């Protein structure tokens, strides 16, 4: 599992909550990438998560970043035979 989060209070709080929930369930993840609210392009973070082996990505982001994440993932999936 990968986590993409905004590097602000909103994203860090989401990341902390997920970490707490997963630890309670004795589950962990090793992939996380931060994005700054001022980033105009997050394709590199999406590509890094894919290259690191993330099969599922949890995102803590505002709608603008979520749209970039979805479109970036769709573009990457277009380069693969399966998603």
Phi and psi restraints in degrees (value plus and minus 20) as a CYANA .aco file:
   2 UNK   PHI    -131.9   -91.9
   2 UNK   PSI     134.0   174.0
   3 UNK   PHI    -148.1  -108.1
   3 UNK   PSI     107.3   147.3
   4 UNK   PHI    -135.7   -95.7
   4 UNK   PSI     102.7   142.7
   5 UNK   PHI    -158.5  -118.5
   5 UNK   PSI     129.2   169.2
   6 UNK   PHI     -89.7   -49.7
   6 UNK   PSI     116.6   156.6
   7 UNK   PHI    -105.0   -65.0
   7 UNK   PSI      45.1    85.1
   8 UNK   PHI    -167.8  -127.8
   8 UNK   PSI    -197.4  -157.4
   9 UNK   PHI     -76.5   -36.5
   9 UNK   PSI     -62.5   -22.5
  10 UNK   PHI     -79.6   -39.6
  10 UNK   PSI     -72.7   -32.7
  11 UNK   PHI     -87.7   -47.7
  11 UNK   PSI     -62.4   -22.4
  12 UNK   PHI     -87.1   -47.1
  12 UNK   PSI     -55.7   -15.7
  13 UNK   PHI     -85.3   -45.3
  13 UNK   PSI     -61.6   -21.6
  14 UNK   PHI     -82.1   -42.1
  14 UNK   PSI     -63.7   -23.7
  15 UNK   PHI     -82.3   -42.3
  15 UNK   PSI     -63.1   -23.1
  16 UNK   PHI     -84.0   -44.0
  16 UNK   PSI     -61.7   -21.7
  17 UNK   PHI     -83.8   -43.8
  17 UNK   PSI     -61.6   -21.6
  18 UNK   PHI     -85.1   -45.1
  18 UNK   PSI     -62.6   -22.6
  19 UNK   PHI     -79.8   -39.8
  19 UNK   PSI     -64.6   -24.6
  20 UNK   PHI     -81.6   -41.6
  20 UNK   PSI     -64.8   -24.8
  21 UNK   PHI     -84.7   -44.7
  21 UNK   PSI     -62.5   -22.5
  22 UNK   PHI     -89.0   -49.0
  22 UNK   PSI     -58.1   -18.1
  23 UNK   PHI     -84.6   -44.6
  23 UNK   PSI     -56.9   -16.9
  24 UNK   PHI     -84.6   -44.6
  24 UNK   PSI     -49.9    -9.9
  25 UNK   PHI    -114.1   -74.1
  25 UNK   PSI     -15.6    24.4
  26 UNK   PHI      38.2    78.2
  26 UNK   PSI      17.7    57.7
  27 UNK   PHI    -136.5   -96.5
  27 UNK   PSI     129.4   169.4
  28 UNK   PHI    -160.3  -120.3
  28 UNK   PSI     150.2   190.2
  29 UNK   PHI    -159.3  -119.3
  29 UNK   PSI     140.8   180.8
  30 UNK   PHI    -144.1  -104.1
  30 UNK   PSI     -20.8    19.2
  31 UNK   PHI    -134.4   -94.4
  31 UNK   PSI      99.8   139.8
  32 UNK   PHI    -166.4  -126.4
  32 UNK   PSI     124.9   164.9
  33 UNK   PHI    -155.2  -115.2
  33 UNK   PSI     115.0   155.0
  34 UNK   PHI    -116.9   -76.9
  34 UNK   PSI     131.6   171.6
  35 UNK   PHI    -153.1  -113.1
  35 UNK   PSI     124.2   164.2
  36 UNK   PHI    -108.0   -68.0
  36 UNK   PSI     122.3   162.3
  37 UNK   PHI     -77.8   -37.8
  37 UNK   PSI     -37.7     2.3
  38 UNK   PHI    -112.5   -72.5
  38 UNK   PSI     -23.0    17.0
  39 UNK   PHI     -85.2   -45.2
  39 UNK   PSI     109.2   149.2
  40 UNK   PHI    -108.1   -68.1
  40 UNK   PSI     -38.1     1.9
  41 UNK   PHI    -165.4  -125.4
  41 UNK   PSI     106.2   146.2
  42 UNK   PHI    -135.3   -95.3
  42 UNK   PSI      -1.8    38.2
  43 UNK   PHI     -78.9   -38.9
  43 UNK   PSI     -55.7   -15.7
  44 UNK   PHI     -85.5   -45.5
  44 UNK   PSI     -58.6   -18.6
  45 UNK   PHI     -85.3   -45.3
  45 UNK   PSI     -61.4   -21.4
  46 UNK   PHI     -83.6   -43.6
  46 UNK   PSI     -65.2   -25.2
  47 UNK   PHI     -83.5   -43.5
  47 UNK   PSI     -60.8   -20.8
  48 UNK   PHI     -82.1   -42.1
  48 UNK   PSI     -61.3   -21.3
  49 UNK   PHI     -82.5   -42.5
  49 UNK   PSI     -63.3   -23.3
  50 UNK   PHI     -84.3   -44.3
  50 UNK   PSI     -66.6   -26.6
  51 UNK   PHI     -85.0   -45.0
  51 UNK   PSI     -47.1    -7.1
  52 UNK   PHI    -102.1   -62.1
  52 UNK   PSI     -24.1    15.9
  53 UNK   PHI      80.5   120.5
  53 UNK   PSI     -10.0    30.0
  54 UNK   PHI     -84.1   -44.1
  54 UNK   PSI     107.3   147.3
  55 UNK   PHI    -121.5   -81.5
  55 UNK   PSI     -43.4    -3.4
  56 UNK   PHI    -152.1  -112.1
  56 UNK   PSI     118.0   158.0
  57 UNK   PHI    -145.6  -105.6
  57 UNK   PSI     109.1   149.1
  58 UNK   PHI    -122.0   -82.0
  58 UNK   PSI     111.7   151.7
  59 UNK   PHI    -140.1  -100.1
  59 UNK   PSI     115.6   155.6
  60 UNK   PHI    -136.9   -96.9
  60 UNK   PSI      73.9   113.9
  61 UNK   PHI    -173.9  -133.9
  61 UNK   PSI     141.0   181.0
  62 UNK   PHI     -98.1   -58.1
  62 UNK   PSI     145.6   185.6
  63 UNK   PHI     -72.4   -32.4
  63 UNK   PSI     -58.7   -18.7
  64 UNK   PHI     -81.1   -41.1
  64 UNK   PSI     -64.1   -24.1
  65 UNK   PHI     -90.3   -50.3
  65 UNK   PSI     -56.2   -16.2
  66 UNK   PHI     -81.5   -41.5
  66 UNK   PSI     -60.4   -20.4
  67 UNK   PHI     -84.0   -44.0
  67 UNK   PSI     -61.4   -21.4
  68 UNK   PHI     -83.7   -43.7
  68 UNK   PSI     -60.0   -20.0
  69 UNK   PHI     -82.6   -42.6
  69 UNK   PSI     -67.8   -27.8
  70 UNK   PHI     -84.8   -44.8
  70 UNK   PSI     -64.7   -24.7
  71 UNK   PHI     -88.4   -48.4
  71 UNK   PSI     -56.1   -16.1
  72 UNK   PHI     -85.4   -45.4
  72 UNK   PSI     -62.9   -22.9
  73 UNK   PHI     -85.4   -45.4
  73 UNK   PSI     -59.7   -19.7
  74 UNK   PHI     -84.4   -44.4
  74 UNK   PSI     -60.5   -20.5
  75 UNK   PHI     -83.9   -43.9
  75 UNK   PSI     -61.1   -21.1
  76 UNK   PHI     -87.0   -47.0
  76 UNK   PSI     -59.5   -19.5
  77 UNK   PHI     -85.5   -45.5
  77 UNK   PSI     -50.8   -10.8
  78 UNK   PHI     -84.3   -44.3
  78 UNK   PSI     -41.1    -1.1
  79 UNK   PHI    -111.0   -71.0
  79 UNK   PSI     -19.0    21.0
  80 UNK   PHI    -142.5  -102.5
  80 UNK   PSI     138.9   178.9
  81 UNK   PHI     -98.7   -58.7
  81 UNK   PSI     -43.8    -3.8
  82 UNK   PHI    -162.0  -122.0
  82 UNK   PSI     139.1   179.1
